[in-house]
Amino acid sequence: MKEKDIIEQQIIMAIKTVVDPEIPVDVYELGLIYDIDIKTNKDVEITMTLTSPNCPVAESLPEEVRTKVEYLQSVNKCNINIVFEPTWSAEHMSEEAKLELGML
């Protein structure tokens, strides 16, 4: 496994500790993370969305993701880009998240 793949797995595990308080599932399994870009200097760009533009945790949730990722020794700095295109829907959720929420 390449170093970049190892770092990506560490980032995903860190992101999986961030739970959306409205939906008791982590933001990764909810499908809120659209892209993880690891630069050569180990800076990380994460593109994510929220369940809605009016999400009550619109400020705290991305900040929690950034903080957890920057805590990793393998990451230098993390920047979060919030996007609303494509719009999030339940189709973005993993099978695990759908099962947890009784949608399967």
Secondary structure, DSSP 8 states (H G I E B T S, - for coil): --HHHHHHHHHHHHHTT-B-SSSSSBTTTTT-EEEEEE-TTS-EEEEE--SSTT-TTTTHHHHHHHHHHHTSTT-S-EEEEE--SS---GGGS-HHHHHHTT--
